[in-house]
Amino acid sequence: MCRMSAFAATALAALLALQAAPAEAGLFGKKDKAEKAETARPAAAVQSAAPQAPPRATPEERAAIERMDPLARAAFWAREYDRDPTDAEAGVALARALRAMGRNDEAANTAQRLVSLTPSHVEGQLELARAHIARGQGFYAIAPAEAAAALAPRDWRPVSLLAIAYEQARRPDEALAAHRRALALAPQNPAAMTNLAMFLAASGQTAEAEQLLRRAAALPGADIRVRQNLALVLGLQGRFDEAERLARQDLPPELVANNMAYLRAVAGTGAPATRNWDALSQAQ
């Protein structure tokens, strides 16, 4: 659910105190005073010359970077994660930024590194599942989704991700059961409703999918994806005018035209539609 370069492990270098060695006799007796002073230079001076690791970003800096674009976020969080590979917040944020850029293999590797160090971190397991799903490898998302579900049994997100992982692994019965379980955990959650609805639509059950999507669209927190997936389901039923009116609420005319052409092509061939407009099959 990688091409990132390996993050260096943080090492603590022990600085050994320099002990003064006995003065050596030279041709004319004891060593020169300057040479002796250099030999006896304090360890503190050696330590102060060593490069210092950059300080951890403040909570304010971390909050501010999340308002930036994915490239800026990835650069920032890569520095933070490089500084401390046990920083779970940085690892999750870096994987999320990489996924937003479409660098899904790198996102998966980053999240895998994180959960290897902190396997009980729920958000890390969730991000690993999302990265595998984003790269179209749902089979590998099953284990982290199950781990997150075991760590947070009342959280609907791991179960919904598990359902989508089952879909990609072509295990439809388990996918349907997991989708319904996720909705039972969050009965008023628009994303849980949408994920189940799109599974049903892809299975040909467009009437039930429409009912779920209409309920989801009426809830607080419903976003553009809910409305556009409703437009998709309406189009799959041949209700093109209604689908187009709904699509125009959120999308520019050229994208609406492309979507409607896709729907008419699918309706004409009888082929199954993709899960949604952009194959967006990841739980929030």
N, C-alpha and C positions, 0 to 999 in steps of 0.2 A: 503497500500500500511507500554501484554509484561511482560517479566520476569525481566526487570530492577528494582532494588529497587527504592523506591520513593525518589526523590531528595528533600532534606530539603530546605525549604524556608529561604531566608536570613532575619535575624531579627536584628534590631538595639536595643541593650540593653542600657537603660538609666542608667547611673551611678549617683546615688544620692550622693551629697556632705554630708559627715559626719559632723554633728554639735556637738560641744563639749557640753556634758551634765554637769550639775552642779556637783561639787565635792560632793561625798557622805562622810558623817562622819563615820569613822570606830571606832573601839574600842578605839584607841588612837588618834583619830582626823581625819585629811585629808588622802586621799589615798596615797599610795606609789608613788614616782615620776615616776618610770618605768611604773607602771600601767597607770598613767595619760598620759604619753607620748604615750603609745600604743593606748589609747582611742582617742587621738587627732591626730592619724596618718593621713596625708593629703590624700584626695581622689585621687590625682594624683598617689600616690604610689599604691593604690588599682587598678587603671585603668591600670598601667603599668604591673601589674601582670597578667592581663587577656590575654588569648591566642589571637594572631592576625591571621586573615584570610590570607591565602597565596596570594601573589600578582597575578594579572592577567598576563598571559603569554604575552610576547612582540609580535608584528607583525612578527618579524623574527622567533621567536620560533614557532609560529603558522604556518608559511609558511613551516618551516623545517619538522614539524611532518607529513605533508601531503605526504612526500616522504617515509614514513615508512609503515610497514605492517599494515593490519587492526586491529590486536590485540593491537599494540602499539598506534595506532590512537585512538582506543576506550578508552584505559586507560587514555590517555592525555585529550581527550575531555570530558570524564566523570568528571575528576577533575575540568576542567574549568566550566562545566555546573553545577556541584555541588556548586561551589563558587558563581555563579550568574545565576539562572534559567531564567533571562530575556536576557541572552546573546544569541541572535539568531544565530550568527555564530557558537557558540559552540554546540547549540542544533542540528542544521542541520548537522554539521560535525559528531557528535556522532551518530545520526540516520544513516547516510551514512556508517560509519564504521561498525556499528552493522549489517546493511544489507549486507555489503560485507562479513561478517562472517557467513551469513545465519541465524542470530538471528533476524528474521523479525518481530516477535511479539514485542520484545523489541524496535526495531526501530520504529514501529508504535506507541508504547506508548510514546516514547521520542518525536517524532514529534507531537503527539497529545497534549502533555504538552506544547510544544512550541507554537503551534497555538492557544491554549486556552489563553495564555498570550499575544500573538502578532498576532491576526487573520489577520492583513494586511500584514504579511510577506510572500511574494510570494514563496521564496525558501522553507520556512517551509511547506506551503501548498503542494508544489510539492513533497517534501520528504515524507509527510504523504501519498499522493496518491501512490507514488512508493512503500512504505512499504506495503501498503494494497495489491497492485498488486503482489508484491513479495511473499506474504503469500497466494496468490490465492483467495483473498477476494475482487475482483474487484468492487463489489457492493458498498463497503465502501470507495472505492477510488473516486467514482463519485463526492461526495460533495466537497472534497478538490480540486479536479481537476477543478470543476466548479468555486470554489472560486478563484483559481489562475488565471483562464481564465478571470474572471471579473476584477481582479486586474491588469492584464497585457494582454489586448485584442489583442495586436500585437505579442505576444509571441506564437510560434507554440508548445512549449513543453506542456503546460497545455492541449491543444486541443488533442495532440497525446496521452497523458496519459488518457484523457477522452475516447478516442476511444478504447484503450486497456481495460479500465475499463468496457466499454459497451460490449466488446467481452467476458470478463469473466462473465459478468452478463447475457450473452446470449441474447443480444439485437443487432443483426447483422446489421439491417438497420441504427440504430443510430451510430453504430461503423463505418460503411462505410462512412457515411456523415461526421463524425468527422475526420476520416483519410484524406478524400479529403480536408476538410477545413484546416487541419494542413499543408498539402502539398501546398495549395494555399498561406498560410502565409510564407512558406519557400520553394519555388519551387526548389531551388538548394541545399537543405539539404539532405545528404545521409541517415541520420537516419529517417527523415520523409518519404522519398521514400521507405526505407526498411520496415518500419512499415506497410505502405499501401500494399506493395508487398506481405508481409507474410500473411496479412489478405486475400488478393486475392488468394494466393496459398492454404491456408487452406480451401477456399471456392471452390476450383477446377479450378480457373481461372489462370492456371500456365503460359499460354502464355503471358498474360498481366503482370503477376508478373515477368517473366523473363525480359521483356523489361525494366521495372522499375529498376530492380536490375542491369542490364547492365549499365543503365544510372548512377545509384548511384555509381557503382564500378569505373566509369571513373572520378568521381569528386574528387577534393582535399578534404582530410579529411575522405575519405572512409576507414574503418578499416577492420580487419579480419572478423568481423561478416557479413559485406556486401558480401564479396567474398564467405564465407561459406554458407550463405543463398542462394546465386546464385547456388552454387553446389547442395544444397538441392533441389532447384526447377528443376534444370536440371535432377537430379536423379528421381524426381517424374514424369518426362516425359519419363522415360525409357532410358535416354541418360547417361548411367552409366560410360562409358569410359571418356566422357567429364567432368562429375561431379567429377570423381576420380582425373583426372589431376588437376582440379582447387583446390580440397581439399588438395592435396599434397603440394601446394604452402605454406601453413601455418601450417599444422598439422603433427604430427609424424605418422609413418606408422601404428602403432597399433590403433590409434584413427581413422584414415582414414578407416581402415579395419572394425572397429565397425560401423562407419557411413554408409559405403556402404552395410554392411550386413543388417542394419536397412532399408535402402532404398529398397533393393531387397525384403525384407520381406513385406514392405508396398505395393510395386508394385504387389507382388504376391497375396496379399489378397484383394487389392482394398480398404483397409481401409484408412481413412484420416490421413495425417501426422500431427505431432505436429506442432505448429506454426513455430518453427525453431529448430535448433539442440538442444539447451539447454532450450527450452521454454523461450528464452530471449525476453520478450515482453515489455520492458520498454524503454521509450524514453530517450535520452541522457539528 
